[in-house]
Amino acid sequence: MFFRHRRPARALVAALTGLTLALAGCSGSDSESRNAQGFPETITLAAIPAENSSDLKASYQPVIALLERETGSKVEFVQASDYAGVVEGLIAGNVDLAFFGPFAYVVAGLAGADITPLGAVVKNAGGKPGYQSYGLTRANNPDIRTLADFRGKKVCFVDPSSTSGFLYPSAGLIEAKVIASGAERDLSAGLTPIFAGGHDSSALAIAAGDCDAGFAFDTMVDKTMIEKGDLEPGELATIWKSETIAGSLFAASNALGAETVDELRALFTEQLNMDRLQAAGICTGEACRFTDERAWGVVPATDADYDGVRKVCEVTGSDKCKG
């Protein structure tokens, strides 16, 4: 899921961003206006792209359609440029629902966002939520075969607030003794960091030789970019894999009220999957996959599922983990 973004997470409690300003007054979370089904007249859903995307809304269309059908609310979708704006929107009461990568979810809570997990996405029916960070280099690069070989090299990260594009890679590089704890302060002591902004951009920069090595999440490299023709099979070599990271998730502002949050949790975990979406006539086939992670569905998730991310924050000593 995540965080693959343009602004460091430490800025989450900084001045209001353009997203918050643009959303002012459009959320139903702090309004007494409710429709006949007991939901806000308008529900605002915010997300940011995992890859460079000019139309993220299209990948959320099944989610939007299901929400509008089952709640009777009008869903306003906002494509934000970074999670700082999403979190500020939640805190200000202008965002009701958000799709988070695991790191951004943890930091959002530290920054003061009062949110509850609705469920985590899975790639396939019966699957478990979660994914891995990959350490990558070009397949024909004989000089890099382990993370230790990243020392002194130009290394592509996604963004300082990315779970699989920065946080877990930082922990791996610390264990490999390439960098020291407090990674955002010490990266340049062990390598030359380049922040690509998206997982696809990181992988492409590695393939093009702009970075000697770098990081991206598993299915972006193994599936999405190959299916799009952006990478050839075998073009990149995976020389490191992280432990399984808790899955990207939908979360709701608690300002919606406990009853509404419970109803939305049931809706997401029971009906937001490809089988139910097709049965409802909302979409067909692969068009029913949603978010830019192309998820099959949503399964239950709890705040405790993200304790692994909190542990990696302890290992790295990253200021990005402090809200």
C-alpha positions as CSV (number, residue, x, y, z in Angstrom):
1,M,0.0,0.0,0.0
2,F,1.3,4.0,0.6
3,F,3.2,6.0,0.7
4,R,5.0,7.0,-2.2
5,H,4.5,10.7,-2.0
6,R,5.7,14.2,-2.3
7,R,5.9,15.5,1.3
8,P,7.7,14.0,4.3
9,A,5.4,12.6,6.9
10,R,6.9,14.9,9.6
11,A,5.0,17.7,7.9
12,L,1.6,16.0,8.7
13,V,0.9,18.6,11.4
14,A,2.2,21.5,9.4
15,A,0.1,24.3,7.8
16,L,-3.1,23.3,6.0
17,T,-2.5,22.1,2.4
18,G,-4.4,23.0,-0.7
19,L,-6.4,19.7,-0.3
20,T,-7.8,20.8,3.0
21,L,-8.7,24.2,1.7
22,A,-10.3,22.8,-1.4
23,L,-12.3,20.4,0.7
24,A,-13.6,23.0,3.2
25,G,-17.2,22.5,3.8
26,C,-17.7,19.5,1.5
27,S,-17.6,16.7,4.1
28,G,-20.6,15.3,5.8
29,S,-18.7,14.0,8.9
30,D,-19.4,17.1,11.1
31,S,-22.8,17.9,9.7
32,E,-26.2,17.0,11.1
33,S,-27.5,16.5,7.6
34,R,-28.2,12.8,7.1
35,N,-30.1,11.0,4.4
36,A,-33.0,8.6,4.7
37,Q,-30.5,5.7,5.3
38,G,-28.8,7.5,8.2
39,F,-25.6,8.3,6.3
40,P,-24.2,11.8,5.6
41,E,-25.6,13.4,2.5
42,T,-22.0,13.5,1.2
43,I,-19.1,11.2,2.0
44,T,-15.6,12.4,1.0
45,L,-13.1,9.7,0.1
46,A,-9.4,10.8,-0.3
47,A,-6.4,8.9,-1.7
48,I,-3.1,9.4,-3.4
49,P,-1.6,7.5,-6.2
50,A,0.9,4.6,-5.8
51,E,2.2,5.4,-9.3
52,N,2.1,8.4,-11.5
53,S,-1.5,8.7,-12.3
54,S,-3.6,11.6,-13.8
55,D,-6.9,9.8,-13.1
56,L,-6.8,7.9,-9.9
57,K,-10.6,8.2,-9.6
58,A,-11.1,5.6,-12.3
59,S,-9.5,2.9,-10.2
60,Y,-11.8,3.8,-7.3
61,Q,-15.0,3.7,-9.3
62,P,-16.2,0.3,-8.0
63,V,-15.7,1.6,-4.4
64,I,-17.6,4.9,-5.2
65,A,-20.4,3.1,-6.9
66,L,-20.9,0.6,-4.1
67,L,-20.8,3.3,-1.5
68,E,-23.4,5.4,-3.3
69,R,-25.6,2.4,-3.9
70,E,-25.6,1.1,-0.3
71,T,-25.5,4.4,1.7
72,G,-27.5,6.7,-0.5
73,S,-24.7,9.3,-0.1
74,K,-23.0,11.2,-2.8
75,V,-19.3,10.3,-2.8
76,E,-16.8,13.0,-3.4
77,F,-13.5,11.6,-4.5
78,V,-10.3,13.7,-4.0
79,Q,-7.0,12.7,-5.5
80,A,-4.4,14.3,-3.2
81,S,-0.8,14.8,-3.9
82,D,0.4,13.6,-0.5
83,Y,-0.8,12.1,2.7
84,A,-0.1,15.3,4.6
85,G,-3.2,16.8,2.9
86,V,-5.3,13.7,3.5
87,V,-4.5,13.7,7.2
88,E,-5.1,17.4,7.6
89,G,-8.4,16.9,5.9
90,L,-9.3,14.2,8.4
91,I,-8.3,16.3,11.3
92,A,-10.2,19.3,10.0
93,G,-13.3,17.2,9.4
94,N,-13.2,17.6,5.7
95,V,-12.3,14.0,4.8
96,D,-14.5,11.0,5.9
97,L,-12.7,8.0,4.4
98,A,-9.2,7.5,3.2
99,F,-7.1,4.8,1.6
100,F,-3.7,4.5,3.4
101,G,-0.5,2.6,3.0
102,P,0.5,1.1,6.4
103,F,3.1,3.6,7.3
104,A,0.9,6.6,6.5
105,Y,-1.9,5.0,8.6
106,V,0.4,4.7,11.6
107,V,1.8,8.2,11.2
108,A,-1.7,9.6,10.6
109,G,-2.7,8.4,14.1
110,L,0.5,9.9,15.6
111,A,-0.4,13.2,13.9
112,G,-3.8,13.3,15.6
113,A,-6.1,11.8,13.0
114,D,-8.9,10.0,14.9
115,I,-9.6,7.1,12.6
116,T,-10.7,3.5,12.6
117,P,-9.6,0.7,10.1
118,L,-12.5,-0.4,7.9
119,G,-10.5,-3.2,6.3
120,A,-7.3,-4.1,4.4
121,V,-7.1,-4.9,0.7
122,V,-6.2,-8.3,-0.7
123,K,-5.0,-9.2,-4.2
124,N,-7.0,-12.4,-4.6
125,A,-9.9,-14.3,-3.2
126,G,-8.9,-16.1,0.0
127,G,-5.7,-14.1,0.2
128,K,-4.2,-12.4,3.2
129,P,-3.5,-8.7,3.3
130,G,0.1,-7.7,3.0
131,Y,2.9,-7.2,0.6
132,Q,6.7,-6.9,0.4
133,S,9.3,-4.3,-0.4
134,Y,11.8,-5.4,-3.0
135,G,15.4,-4.3,-3.2
136,L,16.2,-4.0,-7.0
137,T,18.9,-3.6,-9.5
138,R,19.2,-4.2,-13.2
139,A,19.5,-7.9,-14.0
140,N,22.7,-7.3,-15.9
141,N,24.4,-5.4,-13.1
142,P,27.1,-7.7,-11.6
143,D,28.2,-5.2,-8.9
144,I,25.0,-5.5,-6.8
145,R,23.9,-8.8,-5.4
146,T,23.0,-7.9,-1.8
147,L,21.8,-4.9,0.2
148,A,25.4,-4.4,1.4
149,D,26.3,-3.7,-2.2
150,F,24.1,-0.6,-2.1
151,R,26.8,1.3,-0.2
152,G,28.2,4.2,-2.2
153,K,25.6,3.7,-4.9
154,K,22.9,5.9,-6.3
155,V,19.8,4.4,-4.7
156,C,16.2,5.1,-5.6
157,F,13.6,5.4,-2.9
158,V,10.0,6.2,-3.4
159,D,9.3,8.9,-0.9
160,P,10.2,9.5,2.8
161,S,6.6,8.6,3.8
162,S,6.5,5.3,1.9
163,T,6.2,2.1,3.8
164,S,7.8,-0.2,1.2
165,G,9.6,2.5,-0.6
166,F,11.5,4.0,2.3
167,L,10.7,2.8,5.9
168,Y,11.2,-1.0,5.4
169,P,14.2,-0.4,3.0
170,S,15.8,1.8,5.6
171,A,15.5,-1.0,8.2
172,G,17.0,-3.4,5.8
173,L,19.9,-1.0,5.0
174,I,20.5,-0.5,8.7
175,E,20.7,-4.3,9.3
176,A,23.1,-4.5,6.3
177,K,25.2,-1.7,8.0
178,V,24.9,0.5,4.9
179,I,23.3,3.4,6.9
180,A,22.9,4.2,10.6
181,S,19.7,4.4,12.6
182,G,17.8,7.7,12.1
183,A,17.9,7.0,8.3
184,E,16.6,10.3,7.0
185,R,19.6,12.1,8.6
186,D,22.2,9.5,7.6
187,L,21.3,8.3,4.2
188,S,24.0,10.3,2.4
189,A,26.6,8.9,4.7
190,G,26.2,5.5,3.1
191,L,24.7,6.1,-0.4
192,T,23.3,8.7,-2.7
193,P,19.6,8.8,-2.2
194,I,17.2,9.7,-5.0
195,F,13.5,10.1,-4.2
196,A,11.5,9.0,-7.3
197,G,8.0,9.9,-6.0
198,G,6.3,6.7,-7.2
199,H,7.0,3.0,-7.1
200,D,6.8,2.8,-10.9
201,S,9.1,5.8,-11.2
202,S,11.6,4.2,-8.9
203,A,11.6,0.9,-10.9
204,L,11.9,2.8,-14.2
205,A,14.8,4.8,-12.9
206,I,16.6,1.6,-11.9
207,A,15.9,0.1,-15.3
208,A,17.2,3.2,-17.1
209,G,20.4,3.3,-15.1
210,D,19.5,6.6,-13.4
211,C,19.8,4.7,-10.1
212,D,22.2,1.8,-9.6
213,A,19.6,0.1,-7.3
214,G,16.5,1.0,-5.4
215,F,13.2,-0.1,-4.0
216,A,9.5,-0.7,-5.0
217,F,6.7,-2.9,-3.8
218,D,6.3,-6.4,-5.1
219,T,3.3,-6.5,-7.4
220,M,4.3,-3.2,-9.0
221,V,7.4,-4.9,-10.3
222,D,6.2,-8.5,-10.7
223,K,2.8,-7.7,-12.3
224,T,1.6,-4.2,-12.9
225,M,4.5,-2.7,-14.8
226,I,5.0,-5.9,-16.8
227,E,1.4,-6.0,-17.8
228,K,1.6,-2.4,-18.9
229,G,4.7,-3.0,-20.9
230,D,6.8,-0.7,-18.8
231,L,9.2,-3.4,-17.8
232,E,10.3,-6.6,-19.6
233,P,10.1,-9.8,-17.5
234,G,13.5,-10.4,-15.9
235,E,14.7,-6.8,-16.6
236,L,15.2,-6.1,-12.9
237,A,16.7,-8.5,-10.4
238,T,15.2,-8.7,-6.9
239,I,18.1,-9.0,-4.5
240,W,16.3,-8.4,-1.3
241,K,12.7,-8.9,0.1
242,S,11.3,-7.4,3.3
243,E,9.2,-9.3,5.7
244,T,5.5,-9.2,4.9
245,I,4.1,-5.7,5.5
246,A,0.6,-5.2,6.8
247,G,-1.7,-4.4,3.9
248,S,-2.9,-1.0,2.7
249,L,-6.3,-0.2,4.2
250,F,-9.4,1.9,4.1
251,A,-9.9,4.0,7.3
252,A,-12.9,6.1,8.5
253,S,-12.9,9.3,10.5
254,N,-14.5,8.6,13.9
255,A,-16.3,11.9,13.5
256,L,-18.8,10.0,11.4
257,G,-20.1,8.4,14.6
258,A,-19.6,4.8,16.0
259,E,-22.7,3.4,14.4
260,T,-21.9,4.8,10.9
261,V,-18.3,3.5,11.2
262,D,-19.5,0.0,12.1
263,E,-21.9,0.0,9.2
264,L,-19.2,1.1,6.8
265,R,-16.8,-1.6,8.2
266,A,-19.4,-4.2,7.5
267,L,-20.0,-2.8,4.0
268,F,-16.4,-2.8,3.1
269,T,-15.5,-6.3,4.4
270,E,-18.7,-8.0,3.3
271,Q,-19.5,-6.4,0.0
272,L,-16.4,-4.7,-1.4
273,N,-14.9,-7.6,-3.4
274,M,-15.0,-8.6,-7.0
275,D,-17.6,-11.3,-6.6
276,R,-20.1,-9.1,-4.8
277,L,-19.4,-6.2,-7.1
278,Q,-20.1,-8.3,-10.2
279,A,-23.3,-9.8,-8.6
280,A,-24.5,-6.3,-7.9
281,G,-24.0,-5.3,-11.6
282,I,-21.5,-2.6,-10.7
283,C,-18.7,-3.9,-12.9
284,T,-17.5,-7.0,-14.7
285,G,-14.3,-9.0,-14.7
286,E,-11.0,-7.1,-14.1
287,A,-12.9,-3.8,-14.1
288,C,-14.0,-4.8,-10.6
289,R,-10.5,-4.5,-9.3
290,F,-10.1,-1.3,-7.3
291,T,-7.5,1.2,-6.1
292,D,-4.3,1.4,-8.0
293,E,-3.2,-1.7,-6.2
294,R,-5.9,-3.5,-8.2
295,A,-7.3,-5.3,-5.2
296,W,-9.8,-8.2,-5.3
297,G,-11.5,-7.2,-2.1
298,V,-11.3,-6.0,1.5
299,V,-10.9,-8.2,4.6
300,P,-11.1,-7.3,8.3
301,A,-8.2,-5.4,9.8
302,T,-7.4,-4.0,13.2
303,D,-5.1,-1.3,14.5
304,A,-2.9,-4.0,16.1
305,D,-2.1,-5.4,12.7
306,Y,0.1,-2.4,12.1
307,D,2.3,-3.0,15.2
308,G,5.0,-4.4,12.8
309,V,5.2,-1.0,11.1
310,R,5.6,0.6,14.6
311,K,8.4,-1.9,15.3
312,V,10.3,-0.9,12.2
313,C,9.9,2.7,13.2
314,E,11.7,1.8,16.4
315,V,14.5,0.0,14.5
316,T,15.0,2.9,12.1
317,G,14.6,5.7,14.7
318,S,13.1,7.7,11.8
319,D,11.8,11.2,12.5
320,K,9.1,10.3,9.9
321,C,7.6,8.0,12.5
322,K,7.1,10.8,15.0
323,G,4.1,12.5,13.3
